[in-house]
């Protein structure tokens, strides 16, 4: 398990874009299960949508990408510091809406890693129901570029 301060040591994201609140389980370099607590205080709810607040699907995908970043960064802790960026998003489906009060359970499983390319199978659930699922491709890049 990892708390928010431990997550901040791994991920470069900061408020309001750090979307992983806690890591529940981690098999370094292989798999991660994390939590995003969705609250009405999120800045995006002001405009998405007034009177019917929905978490944007792209932010669910971003939360899954951050969870995937934890998997990748945990593979080689001594090489931490690289930046993981999107290389592709495939087969993503949004099954149910995510609303304030939901707890998004984020799961990412490494499918393959070839040099700097990482491919993950991801899924976000709410109350055991799939909200978002798909495949994320990420590339590790040097932060100095």
N, CA, C and O atoms as a GROMACS GRO file, in nm:
protein
  580
    1UNK      N    1   0.084  -0.118   0.000
    1UNK     CA    2   0.000   0.000   0.000
    1UNK      C    3   0.089   0.125   0.000
    1UNK      O    4   0.196   0.126   0.060
    2UNK      N    5   0.041   0.228  -0.068
    2UNK     CA    6   0.113   0.356  -0.072
    2UNK      C    7   0.016   0.469  -0.040
    2UNK      O    8  -0.098   0.469  -0.087
    3UNK      N    9   0.063   0.564   0.040
    3UNK     CA   10  -0.019   0.682   0.067
    3UNK      C   11   0.014   0.791  -0.035
    3UNK      O   12   0.097   0.771  -0.124
    4UNK      N   13  -0.052   0.905  -0.022
    4UNK     CA   14  -0.038   1.011  -0.123
    4UNK      C   15   0.105   1.065  -0.129
    4UNK      O   16   0.153   1.098  -0.237
    5UNK      N   17   0.173   1.075  -0.017
    5UNK     CA   18   0.310   1.126  -0.019
    5UNK      C   19   0.404   1.030  -0.092
    5UNK      O   20   0.494   1.074  -0.164
    6UNK      N   21   0.384   0.901  -0.075
    6UNK     CA   22   0.465   0.803  -0.147
    6UNK      C   23   0.434   0.807  -0.297
    6UNK      O   24   0.523   0.790  -0.380
    7UNK      N   25   0.308   0.829  -0.331
    7UNK     CA   26   0.270   0.841  -0.472
    7UNK      C   27   0.336   0.964  -0.533
    7UNK      O   28   0.384   0.959  -0.647
    8UNK      N   29   0.339   1.074  -0.459
    8UNK     CA   30   0.401   1.198  -0.508
    8UNK      C   31   0.551   1.182  -0.530
    8UNK      O   32   0.610   1.258  -0.608
    9UNK      N   33   0.613   1.087  -0.463
    9UNK     CA   34   0.755   1.060  -0.487
    9UNK      C   35   0.777   0.990  -0.621
    9UNK      O   36   0.885   0.999  -0.679
   10UNK      N   37   0.675   0.922  -0.670
   10UNK     CA   38   0.684   0.846  -0.795
   10UNK      C   39   0.632   0.925  -0.915
   10UNK      O   40   0.696   0.931  -1.019
   11UNK      N   41   0.514   0.985  -0.898
   11UNK     CA   42   0.450   1.056  -1.010
   11UNK      C   43   0.485   1.205  -1.006
   11UNK      O   44   0.492   1.264  -0.898
   12UNK      N   45   0.506   1.266  -1.122
   12UNK     CA   46   0.537   1.409  -1.126
   12UNK      C   47   0.413   1.498  -1.117
   12UNK      O   48   0.426   1.619  -1.099
   13UNK      N   49   0.293   1.442  -1.129
   13UNK     CA   50   0.170   1.520  -1.131
   13UNK      C   51   0.144   1.586  -0.995
   13UNK      O   52   0.181   1.533  -0.890
   14UNK      N   53   0.079   1.701  -1.001
   14UNK     CA   54   0.040   1.774  -0.880
   14UNK      C   55  -0.100   1.829  -0.899
   14UNK      O   56  -0.154   1.828  -1.010
   15UNK      N   57  -0.160   1.876  -0.790
   15UNK     CA   58  -0.294   1.932  -0.794
   15UNK      C   59  -0.302   2.038  -0.904
   15UNK      O   60  -0.211   2.120  -0.919
   16UNK      N   61  -0.409   2.038  -0.980
   16UNK     CA   62  -0.528   1.954  -0.971
   16UNK      C   63  -0.522   1.829  -1.059
   16UNK      O   64  -0.626   1.768  -1.086
   17UNK      N   65  -0.402   1.791  -1.104
   17UNK     CA   66  -0.395   1.683  -1.201
   17UNK      C   67  -0.345   1.551  -1.146
   17UNK      O   68  -0.338   1.453  -1.221
   18UNK      N   69  -0.311   1.543  -1.019
   18UNK     CA   70  -0.277   1.414  -0.959
   18UNK      C   71  -0.407   1.344  -0.927
   18UNK      O   72  -0.483   1.389  -0.841
   19UNK      N   73  -0.434   1.234  -0.995
   19UNK     CA   74  -0.564   1.168  -0.987
   19UNK      C   75  -0.562   1.033  -0.916
   19UNK      O   76  -0.662   0.961  -0.918
   20UNK      N   77  -0.452   0.998  -0.854
   20UNK     CA   78  -0.444   0.874  -0.776
   20UNK      C   79  -0.430   0.913  -0.630
   20UNK      O   80  -0.334   0.981  -0.592
   21UNK      N   81  -0.524   0.870  -0.546
   21UNK     CA   82  -0.524   0.907  -0.405
   21UNK      C   83  -0.450   0.807  -0.316
   21UNK      O   84  -0.391   0.844  -0.215
   22UNK      N   85  -0.455   0.679  -0.354
   22UNK     CA   86  -0.394   0.576  -0.271
   22UNK      C   87  -0.369   0.452  -0.356
   22UNK      O   88  -0.448   0.421  -0.445
   23UNK      N   89  -0.261   0.382  -0.327
   23UNK     CA   90  -0.236   0.253  -0.390
   23UNK      C   91  -0.274   0.145  -0.290
   23UNK      O   92  -0.225   0.143  -0.177
   24UNK      N   93  -0.361   0.056  -0.332
   24UNK     CA   94  -0.407  -0.053  -0.245
   24UNK      C   95  -0.315  -0.174  -0.254
   24UNK      O   96  -0.283  -0.236  -0.153
   25UNK      N   97  -0.274  -0.207  -0.376
   25UNK     CA   98  -0.189  -0.324  -0.399
   25UNK      C   99  -0.092  -0.290  -0.512
   25UNK      O  100  -0.125  -0.218  -0.606
   26UNK      N  101   0.028  -0.344  -0.500
   26UNK     CA  102   0.129  -0.321  -0.604
   26UNK      C  103   0.220  -0.442  -0.614
   26UNK      O  104   0.279  -0.486  -0.515
   27UNK      N  105   0.230  -0.495  -0.735
   27UNK     CA  106   0.330  -0.596  -0.767
   27UNK      C  107   0.427  -0.522  -0.859
   27UNK      O  108   0.401  -0.510  -0.979
   28UNK      N  109   0.539  -0.473  -0.805
   28UNK     CA  110   0.627  -0.383  -0.879
   28UNK      C  111   0.659  -0.431  -1.020
   28UNK      O  112   0.702  -0.544  -1.042
   29UNK      N  113   0.637  -0.340  -1.116
   29UNK     CA  114   0.667  -0.368  -1.255
   29UNK      C  115   0.566  -0.459  -1.323
   29UNK      O  116   0.584  -0.494  -1.440
   30UNK      N  117   0.459  -0.498  -1.251
   30UNK     CA  118   0.362  -0.591  -1.310
   30UNK      C  119   0.218  -0.543  -1.302
   30UNK      O  120   0.146  -0.547  -1.402
   31UNK      N  121   0.176  -0.497  -1.184
   31UNK     CA  122   0.034  -0.473  -1.163
   31UNK      C  123   0.013  -0.376  -1.049
   31UNK      O  124   0.091  -0.373  -0.953
   32UNK      N  125  -0.092  -0.295  -1.059
   32UNK     CA  126  -0.125  -0.201  -0.952
   32UNK      C  127  -0.277  -0.186  -0.941
   32UNK      O  128  -0.349  -0.185  -1.040
   33UNK      N  129  -0.322  -0.175  -0.817
   33UNK     CA  130  -0.461  -0.144  -0.787
   33UNK      C  131  -0.460  -0.019  -0.699
   33UNK      O  132  -0.399  -0.017  -0.592
   34UNK      N  133  -0.530   0.085  -0.746
   34UNK     CA  134  -0.527   0.214  -0.677
   34UNK      C  135  -0.668   0.271  -0.666
   34UNK      O  136  -0.764   0.214  -0.717
   35UNK      N  137  -0.678   0.386  -0.597
   35UNK     CA  138  -0.807   0.451  -0.572
   35UNK      C  139  -0.804   0.596  -0.613
   35UNK      O  140  -0.706   0.667  -0.591
   36UNK      N  141  -0.913   0.640  -0.675
   36UNK     CA  142  -0.940   0.782  -0.698
   36UNK      C  143  -1.074   0.810  -0.633
   36UNK      O  144  -1.177   0.758  -0.676
   37UNK      N  145  -1.073   0.893  -0.528
   37UNK     CA  146  -1.198   0.934  -0.465
   37UNK      C  147  -1.252   1.054  -0.542
   37UNK      O  148  -1.186   1.157  -0.552
   38UNK      N  149  -1.372   1.039  -0.595
   38UNK     CA  150  -1.432   1.143  -0.678
   38UNK      C  151  -1.521   1.230  -0.589
   38UNK      O  152  -1.618   1.181  -0.532
   39UNK      N  153  -1.486   1.359  -0.578
   39UNK     CA  154  -1.564   1.450  -0.494
   39UNK      C  155  -1.618   1.567  -0.575
   39UNK      O  156  -1.565   1.600  -0.681
   40UNK      N  157  -1.723   1.627  -0.525
   40UNK     CA  158  -1.784   1.741  -0.594
   40UNK      C  159  -1.689   1.860  -0.597
   40UNK      O  160  -1.711   1.954  -0.674
   41UNK      N  161  -1.584   1.859  -0.514
   41UNK     CA  162  -1.487   1.969  -0.511
   41UNK      C  163  -1.390   1.967  -0.629
   41UNK      O  164  -1.310   2.060  -0.642
   42UNK      N  165  -1.394   1.866  -0.712
   42UNK     CA  166  -1.305   1.860  -0.828
   42UNK      C  167  -1.332   1.980  -0.918
   42UNK      O  168  -1.448   2.011  -0.945
   43UNK      N  169  -1.228   2.048  -0.966
   43UNK     CA  170  -1.249   2.169  -1.046
   43UNK      C  171  -1.327   2.146  -1.176
   43UNK      O  172  -1.396   2.236  -1.223
   44UNK      N  173  -1.317   2.027  -1.234
   44UNK     CA  174  -1.384   2.003  -1.362
   44UNK      C  175  -1.535   1.995  -1.349
   44UNK      O  176  -1.606   2.013  -1.448
   45UNK      N  177  -1.586   1.968  -1.228
   45UNK     CA  178  -1.731   1.958  -1.211
   45UNK      C  179  -1.802   2.093  -1.227
   45UNK      O  180  -1.923   2.096  -1.246
   46UNK      N  181  -1.729   2.203  -1.218
   46UNK     CA  182  -1.791   2.334  -1.235
   46UNK      C  183  -1.852   2.348  -1.374
   46UNK      O  184  -1.953   2.415  -1.392
   47UNK      N  185  -1.790   2.284  -1.473
   47UNK     CA  186  -1.841   2.298  -1.609
   47UNK      C  187  -1.879   2.168  -1.676
   47UNK      O  188  -1.922   2.169  -1.791
   48UNK      N  189  -1.864   2.055  -1.607
   48UNK     CA  190  -1.889   1.924  -1.671
   48UNK      C  191  -1.981   1.840  -1.583
   48UNK      O  192  -1.927   1.757  -1.510
   49UNK      N  193  -2.099   1.852  -1.581
   49UNK     CA  194  -2.189   1.949  -1.642
   49UNK      C  195  -2.270   2.013  -1.529
   49UNK      O  196  -2.311   1.942  -1.437
   50UNK      N  197  -2.294   2.144  -1.533
   50UNK     CA  198  -2.375   2.206  -1.428
   50UNK      C  199  -2.512   2.138  -1.417
   50UNK      O  200  -2.582   2.122  -1.517
   51UNK      N  201  -2.548   2.099  -1.296
   51UNK     CA  202  -2.675   2.031  -1.275
   51UNK      C  203  -2.668   1.881  -1.296
   51UNK      O  204  -2.758   1.809  -1.252
   52UNK      N  205  -2.566   1.831  -1.361
   52UNK     CA  206  -2.549   1.687  -1.383
   52UNK      C  207  -2.399   1.656  -1.389
   52UNK      O  208  -2.346   1.628  -1.496
   53UNK      N  209  -2.330   1.662  -1.274
   53UNK     CA  210  -2.185   1.648  -1.273
   53UNK      C  211  -2.140   1.506  -1.312
   53UNK      O  212  -2.180   1.407  -1.252
   54UNK      N  213  -2.056   1.500  -1.415
   54UNK     CA  214  -1.996   1.374  -1.461
   54UNK      C  215  -1.846   1.392  -1.469
   54UNK      O  216  -1.797   1.494  -1.517
   55UNK      N  217  -1.771   1.292  -1.423
   55UNK     CA  218  -1.626   1.294  -1.440
   55UNK      C  219  -1.598   1.270  -1.588
   55UNK      O  220  -1.644   1.171  -1.644
   56UNK      N  221  -1.522   1.360  -1.652
   56UNK     CA  222  -1.491   1.338  -1.793
   56UNK      C  223  -1.419   1.204  -1.815
   56UNK      O  224  -1.329   1.169  -1.739
   57UNK      N  225  -1.460   1.132  -1.917
   57UNK     CA  226  -1.399   1.003  -1.947
   57UNK      C  227  -1.249   1.012  -1.966
   57UNK      O  228  -1.175   0.922  -1.927
   58UNK      N  229  -1.204   1.121  -2.027
   58UNK     CA  230  -1.060   1.136  -2.050
   58UNK      C  231  -0.984   1.143  -1.918
   58UNK      O  232  -0.867   1.105  -1.911
   59UNK      N  233  -1.049   1.192  -1.812
   59UNK     CA  234  -0.982   1.197  -1.682
   59UNK      C  235  -0.978   1.058  -1.617
   59UNK      O  236  -0.886   1.028  -1.541
   60UNK      N  237  -1.077   0.976  -1.645
   60UNK     CA  238  -1.069   0.836  -1.600
   60UNK      C  239  -0.952   0.767  -1.668
   60UNK      O  240  -0.879   0.691  -1.604
   61UNK      N  241  -0.933   0.794  -1.796
   61UNK     CA  242  -0.820   0.736  -1.870
   61UNK      C  243  -0.689   0.790  -1.813
   61UNK      O  244  -0.593   0.715  -1.798
   62UNK      N  245  -0.684   0.920  -1.782
   62UNK     CA  246  -0.564   0.978  -1.723
   62UNK      C  247  -0.533   0.914  -1.587
   62UNK      O  248  -0.417   0.885  -1.557
   63UNK      N  249  -0.634   0.892  -1.505
   63UNK     CA  250  -0.613   0.826  -1.375
   63UNK      C  251  -0.556   0.685  -1.396
   63UNK      O  252  -0.469   0.642  -1.320
   64UNK      N  253  -0.605   0.615  -1.497
   64UNK     CA  254  -0.551   0.483  -1.530
   64UNK      C  255  -0.408   0.492  -1.580
   64UNK      O  256  -0.326   0.406  -1.550
   65UNK      N  257  -0.378   0.596  -1.657
   65UNK     CA  258  -0.241   0.615  -1.706
   65UNK      C  259  -0.147   0.644  -1.588
   65UNK      O  260  -0.035   0.593  -1.586
   66UNK      N  261  -0.192   0.722  -1.492
   66UNK     CA  262  -0.109   0.749  -1.375
   66UNK      C  263  -0.086   0.622  -1.295
   66UNK      O  264   0.024   0.600  -1.244
   67UNK      N  265  -0.187   0.538  -1.285
   67UNK     CA  266  -0.171   0.408  -1.218
   67UNK      C  267  -0.070   0.324  -1.294
   67UNK      O  268   0.012   0.254  -1.234
   68UNK      N  269  -0.075   0.329  -1.426
   68UNK     CA  270   0.022   0.257  -1.510
   68UNK      C  271   0.162   0.313  -1.489
   68UNK      O  272   0.259   0.237  -1.488
   69UNK      N  273   0.173   0.443  -1.472
   69UNK     CA  274   0.302   0.505  -1.443
   69UNK      C  275   0.362   0.453  -1.314
   69UNK      O  276   0.484   0.437  -1.303
   70UNK      N  277   0.277   0.427  -1.216
   70UNK     CA  278   0.324   0.370  -1.090
   70UNK      C  279   0.381   0.230  -1.114
   70UNK      O  280   0.485   0.194  -1.059
   71UNK      N  281   0.313   0.151  -1.198
   71UNK     CA  282   0.364   0.018  -1.232
   71UNK      C  283   0.501   0.029  -1.296
   71UNK      O  284   0.595  -0.040  -1.256
   72UNK      N  285   0.513   0.116  -1.396
   72UNK     CA  286   0.640   0.130  -1.469
   72UNK      C  287   0.751   0.182  -1.379
   72UNK      O  288   0.862   0.129  -1.379
   73UNK      N  289   0.721   0.286  -1.302
   73UNK     CA  290   0.824   0.346  -1.216
   73UNK      C  291   0.866   0.251  -1.104
   73UNK      O  292   0.980   0.259  -1.057
   74UNK      N  293   0.779   0.161  -1.063
   74UNK     CA  294   0.814   0.066  -0.957
   74UNK      C  295   0.900  -0.048  -1.009
   74UNK      O  296   0.958  -0.123  -0.930
   75UNK      N  297   0.908  -0.063  -1.142
   75UNK     CA  298   0.987  -0.171  -1.200
   75UNK      C  299   1.136  -0.153  -1.171
   75UNK      O  300   1.206  -0.250  -1.142
   76UNK      N  301   1.183  -0.029  -1.178
   76UNK     CA  302   1.324   0.003  -1.152
   76UNK      C  303   1.332   0.128  -1.066
   76UNK      O  304   1.357   0.237  -1.118
   77UNK      N  305   1.313   0.116  -0.936
   77UNK     CA  306   1.311   0.234  -0.850
   77UNK      C  307   1.438   0.320  -0.860
   77UNK      O  308   1.430   0.442  -0.844
   78UNK      N  309   1.553   0.259  -0.887
   78UNK     CA  310   1.677   0.336  -0.896
   78UNK      C  311   1.681   0.421  -1.022
   78UNK      O  312   1.762   0.514  -1.031
   79UNK      N  313   1.596   0.392  -1.120
   79UNK     CA  314   1.591   0.471  -1.244
   79UNK      C  315   1.472   0.566  -1.246
   79UNK      O  316   1.438   0.621  -1.351
   80UNK      N  317   1.408   0.585  -1.131
   80UNK     CA  318   1.294   0.673  -1.122
   80UNK      C  319   1.332   0.813  -1.166
   80UNK      O  320   1.446   0.855  -1.153
   81UNK      N  321   1.235   0.885  -1.218
   81UNK     CA  322   1.262   1.021  -1.260
   81UNK      C  323   1.229   1.043  -1.406
   81UNK      O  324   1.214   1.157  -1.450
   82UNK      N  325   1.219   0.934  -1.483
   82UNK     CA  326   1.176   0.946  -1.621
   82UNK      C  327   1.030   0.989  -1.626
   82UNK      O  328   0.958   0.976  -1.527
   83UNK      N  329   0.988   1.038  -1.737
   83UNK     CA  330   0.851   1.082  -1.753
   83UNK      C  331   0.778   0.984  -1.844
   83UNK      O  332   0.828   0.949  -1.951
   84UNK      N  333   0.663   0.938  -1.801
   84UNK     CA  334   0.581   0.848  -1.882
   84UNK      C  335   0.476   0.932  -1.953
   84UNK      O  336   0.398   1.002  -1.889
   85UNK      N  337   0.472   0.923  -2.086
   85UNK     CA  338   0.375   0.999  -2.164
   85UNK      C  339   0.297   0.905  -2.255
   85UNK      O  340   0.345   0.797  -2.292
   86UNK      N  341   0.176   0.948  -2.292
   86UNK     CA  342   0.092   0.867  -2.380
   86UNK      C  343   0.158   0.844  -2.514
   86UNK      O  344   0.216   0.934  -2.573
   87UNK      N  345   0.147   0.720  -2.563
   87UNK     CA  346   0.187   0.685  -2.698
   87UNK      C  347   0.066   0.636  -2.777
   87UNK      O  348   0.067   0.636  -2.900
   88UNK      N  349  -0.036   0.594  -2.704
   88UNK     CA  350  -0.158   0.548  -2.770
   88UNK      C  351  -0.261   0.502  -2.669
   88UNK      O  352  -0.229   0.464  -2.557
   89UNK      N  353  -0.384   0.507  -2.713
   89UNK     CA  354  -0.496   0.461  -2.631
   89UNK      C  355  -0.583   0.376  -2.722
   89UNK      O  356  -0.634   0.426  -2.823
   90UNK      N  357  -0.599   0.249  -2.689
   90UNK     CA  358  -0.673   0.158  -2.775
   90UNK      C  359  -0.785   0.088  -2.699
   90UNK      O  360  -0.777   0.068  -2.578
   91UNK      N  361  -0.888   0.052  -2.772
   91UNK     CA  362  -0.997  -0.030  -2.720
   91UNK      C  363  -1.061   0.027  -2.595
   91UNK      O  364  -1.115  -0.048  -2.514
   92UNK      N  365  -1.056   0.159  -2.576
   92UNK     CA  366  -1.114   0.220  -2.456
   92UNK      C  367  -1.265   0.229  -2.470
   92UNK      O  368  -1.318   0.272  -2.572
   93UNK      N  369  -1.333   0.186  -2.364
   93UNK     CA  370  -1.478   0.191  -2.359
   93UNK      C  371  -1.519   0.250  -2.225
   93UNK      O  372  -1.459   0.224  -2.122
   94UNK      N  373  -1.625   0.332  -2.231
   94UNK     CA  374  -1.682   0.391  -2.111
   94UNK      C  375  -1.818   0.325  -2.089
   94UNK      O  376  -1.908   0.338  -2.172
   95UNK      N  377  -1.831   0.255  -1.977
   95UNK     CA  378  -1.949   0.172  -1.956
   95UNK      C  379  -2.056   0.237  -1.869
   95UNK      O  380  -2.175   0.225  -1.898
   96UNK      N  381  -2.015   0.305  -1.763
   96UNK     CA  382  -2.109   0.372  -1.674
   96UNK      C  383  -2.054   0.510  -1.638
   96UNK      O  384  -1.932   0.530  -1.640
   97UNK      N  385  -2.141   0.605  -1.606
   97UNK     CA  386  -2.091   0.737  -1.566
   97UNK      C  387  -2.025   0.732  -1.428
   97UNK      O  388  -2.061   0.652  -1.343
   98UNK      N  389  -1.928   0.821  -1.410
   98UNK     CA  390  -1.861   0.837  -1.282
   98UNK      C  391  -1.903   0.972  -1.227
   98UNK      O  392  -1.888   1.074  -1.294
   99UNK      N  393  -1.957   0.972  -1.105
   99UNK     CA  394  -2.016   1.093  -1.047
   99UNK      C  395  -1.957   1.122  -0.910
   99UNK      O  396  -1.894   1.034  -0.849
  100UNK      N  397  -1.977   1.244  -0.860
  100UNK     CA  398  -1.928   1.275  -0.726
  100UNK      C  399  -1.979   1.174  -0.622
  100UNK      O  400  -2.095   1.134  -0.624
  101UNK      N  401  -1.890   1.136  -0.533
  101UNK     CA  402  -1.923   1.036  -0.432
  101UNK      C  403  -1.875   0.897  -0.467
  101UNK      O  404  -1.866   0.810  -0.381
  102UNK      N  405  -1.843   0.876  -0.595
  102UNK     CA  406  -1.793   0.745  -0.638
  102UNK      C  407  -1.649   0.726  -0.593
  102UNK      O  408  -1.573   0.821  -0.579
  103UNK      N  409  -1.614   0.601  -0.572
  103UNK     CA  410  -1.474   0.565  -0.550
  103UNK      C  411  -1.433   0.482  -0.671
  103UNK      O  412  -1.483   0.371  -0.693
  104UNK      N  413  -1.342   0.537  -0.748
  104UNK     CA  414  -1.294   0.472  -0.869
  104UNK      C  415  -1.178   0.380  -0.832
  104UNK      O  416  -1.075   0.427  -0.782
  105UNK      N  417  -1.195   0.251  -0.855
  105UNK     CA  418  -1.088   0.154  -0.832
  105UNK      C  419  -1.015   0.136  -0.965
  105UNK      O  420  -1.073   0.093  -1.064
  106UNK      N  421  -0.888   0.171  -0.963
  106UNK     CA  422  -0.805   0.174  -1.084
  106UNK      C  423  -0.714   0.053  -1.086
  106UNK      O  424  -0.642   0.028  -0.989
  107UNK      N  425  -0.714  -0.022  -1.196
  107UNK     CA  426  -0.626  -0.137  -1.209
  107UNK      C  427  -0.549  -0.128  -1.340
  107UNK      O  428  -0.605  -0.098  -1.445
  108UNK      N  429  -0.421  -0.154  -1.330
  108UNK     CA  430  -0.335  -0.154  -1.448
  108UNK      C  431  -0.245  -0.276  -1.442
  108UNK      O  432  -0.182  -0.305  -1.341
  109UNK      N  433  -0.240  -0.348  -1.554
  109UNK     CA  434  -0.155  -0.467  -1.564
  109UNK      C  435  -0.065  -0.452  -1.685
  109UNK      O  436  -0.111  -0.426  -1.796
  110UNK      N  437   0.064  -0.469  -1.663
  110UNK     CA  438   0.161  -0.459  -1.772
  110UNK      C  439   0.144  -0.576  -1.867
  110UNK      O  440   0.147  -0.692  -1.826
  111UNK      N  441   0.125  -0.545  -1.995
  111UNK     CA  442   0.117  -0.648  -2.098
  111UNK      C  443   0.254  -0.671  -2.161
  111UNK      O  444   0.295  -0.785  -2.183
  112UNK      N  445   0.325  -0.560  -2.190
  112UNK     CA  446   0.459  -0.574  -2.246
  112UNK      C  447   0.540  -0.447  -2.225
  112UNK      O  448   0.486  -0.338  -2.207
  113UNK      N  449   0.671  -0.467  -2.228
  113UNK     CA  450   0.765  -0.355  -2.218
  113UNK      C  451   0.883  -0.384  -2.308
  113UNK      O  452   0.958  -0.480  -2.286
  114UNK      N  453   0.898  -0.301  -2.410
  114UNK     CA  454   1.011  -0.314  -2.502
  114UNK      C  455   1.083  -0.181  -2.506
  114UNK      O  456   1.032  -0.083  -2.561
  115UNK      N  457   1.200  -0.179  -2.447
  115UNK     CA  458   1.281  -0.057  -2.435
  115UNK      C  459   1.201   0.052  -2.364
  115UNK      O  460   1.177   0.042  -2.244
  116UNK      N  461   1.160   0.155  -2.435
  116UNK     CA  462   1.089   0.265  -2.370
  116UNK      C  463   0.937   0.256  -2.386
  116UNK      O  464   0.864   0.339  -2.330
  117UNK      N  465   0.887   0.158  -2.463
  117UNK     CA  466   0.743   0.144  -2.486
  117UNK      C  467   0.683   0.047  -2.385
  117UNK      O  468   0.728  -0.066  -2.369
  118UNK      N  469   0.579   0.094  -2.317
  118UNK     CA  470   0.508   0.015  -2.217
  118UNK      C  471   0.362   0.002  -2.261
  118UNK      O  472   0.300   0.102  -2.299
  119UNK      N  473   0.307  -0.119  -2.255
  119UNK     CA  474   0.166  -0.141  -2.291
  119UNK      C  475   0.095  -0.202  -2.171
  119UNK      O  476   0.141  -0.300  -2.113
  120UNK      N  477  -0.019  -0.141  -2.135
  120UNK     CA  478  -0.094  -0.182  -2.017
  120UNK      C  479  -0.239  -0.213  -2.051
  120UNK      O  480  -0.300  -0.148  -2.137
  121UNK      N  481  -0.293  -0.312  -1.983
  121UNK     CA  482  -0.436  -0.338  -1.985
  121UNK      C  483  -0.491  -0.269  -1.860
  121UNK      O  484  -0.442  -0.292  -1.750
  122UNK      N  485  -0.594  -0.185  -1.879
  122UNK     CA  486  -0.643  -0.106  -1.767
  122UNK      C  487  -0.794  -0.120  -1.751
  122UNK      O  488  -0.868  -0.149  -1.845
  123UNK      N  489  -0.837  -0.097  -1.626
  123UNK     CA  490  -0.980  -0.103  -1.596
  123UNK      C  491  -1.007  -0.019  -1.473
  123UNK      O  492  -0.933  -0.024  -1.375
  124UNK      N  493  -1.115   0.059  -1.478
  124UNK     CA  494  -1.162   0.135  -1.362
  124UNK      C  495  -1.303   0.088  -1.330
  124UNK      O  496  -1.388   0.075  -1.419
  125UNK      N  497  -1.327   0.062  -1.202
  125UNK     CA  498  -1.459   0.015  -1.161
  125UNK      C  499  -1.515   0.105  -1.050
  125UNK      O  500  -1.441   0.171  -0.977
  126UNK      N  501  -1.648   0.104  -1.041
  126UNK     CA  502  -1.720   0.171  -0.934
  126UNK      C  503  -1.818   0.069  -0.878
  126UNK      O  504  -1.901   0.015  -0.951
  127UNK      N  505  -1.807   0.042  -0.749
  127UNK     CA  506  -1.895  -0.057  -0.685
  127UNK      C  507  -1.897  -0.190  -0.760
  127UNK      O  508  -2.001  -0.254  -0.772
  128UNK      N  509  -1.781  -0.232  -0.810
  128UNK     CA  510  -1.769  -0.360  -0.879
  128UNK      C  511  -1.814  -0.359  -1.024
  128UNK      O  512  -1.807  -0.462  -1.092
  129UNK      N  513  -1.862  -0.246  -1.074
  129UNK     CA  514  -1.906  -0.236  -1.212
  129UNK      C  515  -1.800  -0.164  -1.294
  129UNK      O  516  -1.744  -0.064  -1.249
  130UNK      N  517  -1.772  -0.215  -1.413
  130UNK     CA  518  -1.671  -0.153  -1.500
  130UNK      C  519  -1.721  -0.018  -1.548
  130UNK      O  520  -1.828  -0.006  -1.606
  131UNK      N  521  -1.640   0.085  -1.522
  131UNK     CA  522  -1.670   0.220  -1.570
  131UNK      C  523  -1.591   0.251  -1.696
  131UNK      O  524  -1.644   0.306  -1.793
  132UNK      N  525  -1.462   0.215  -1.695
  132UNK     CA  526  -1.373   0.241  -1.808
  132UNK      C  527  -1.279   0.123  -1.823
  132UNK      O  528  -1.231   0.068  -1.724
  133UNK      N  529  -1.253   0.084  -1.946
  133UNK     CA  530  -1.156  -0.023  -1.970
  133UNK      C  531  -1.089   0.000  -2.104
  133UNK      O  532  -1.144   0.067  -2.191
  134UNK      N  533  -0.970  -0.056  -2.119
  134UNK     CA  534  -0.900  -0.043  -2.246
  134UNK      C  535  -0.754  -0.078  -2.234
  134UNK      O  536  -0.711  -0.150  -2.144
  135UNK      N  537  -0.678  -0.025  -2.328
  135UNK     CA  538  -0.535  -0.051  -2.336
  135UNK      C  539  -0.464   0.083  -2.353
  135UNK      O  540  -0.504   0.168  -2.433
  136UNK      N  541  -0.359   0.101  -2.276
  136UNK     CA  542  -0.282   0.226  -2.280
  136UNK      C  543  -0.138   0.195  -2.319
  136UNK      O  544  -0.076   0.103  -2.265
  137UNK      N  545  -0.087   0.273  -2.413
  137UNK     CA  546   0.054   0.263  -2.452
  137UNK      C  547   0.123   0.389  -2.403
  137UNK      O  548   0.073   0.500  -2.423
  138UNK      N  549   0.238   0.371  -2.338
  138UNK     CA  550   0.313   0.485  -2.286
  138UNK      C  551   0.459   0.471  -2.324
  138UNK      O  552   0.510   0.360  -2.344
  139UNK      N  553   0.526   0.585  -2.332
  139UNK     CA  554   0.668   0.588  -2.363
  139UNK      C  555   0.738   0.661  -2.249
  139UNK      O  556   0.692   0.764  -2.201
  140UNK      N  557   0.850   0.604  -2.207
  140UNK     CA  558   0.933   0.669  -2.107
  140UNK      C  559   1.028   0.764  -2.177
  140UNK      O  560   1.103   0.723  -2.266
  141UNK      N  561   1.024   0.891  -2.136
  141UNK     CA  562   1.111   0.992  -2.198
  141UNK      C  563   1.198   1.058  -2.091
  141UNK      O  564   1.163   1.060  -1.973
  142UNK      N  565   1.308   1.111  -2.134
  142UNK     CA  566   1.399   1.183  -2.046
  142UNK      C  567   1.342   1.319  -2.016
  142UNK      O  568   1.304   1.391  -2.109
  143UNK      N  569   1.333   1.356  -1.890
  143UNK     CA  570   1.276   1.484  -1.849
  143UNK      C  571   1.359   1.604  -1.895
  143UNK      O  572   1.308   1.716  -1.898
  144UNK      N  573   1.482   1.583  -1.930
  144UNK     CA  574   1.568   1.696  -1.967
  144UNK      C  575   1.543   1.745  -2.108
  144UNK      O  576   1.594   1.850  -2.146
  145UNK      N  577   1.466   1.672  -2.186
  145UNK     CA  578   1.439   1.714  -2.325
  145UNK      C  579   1.342   1.829  -2.330
  145UNK      O  580   1.308   1.876  -2.438
   0.00000   0.00000   0.00000
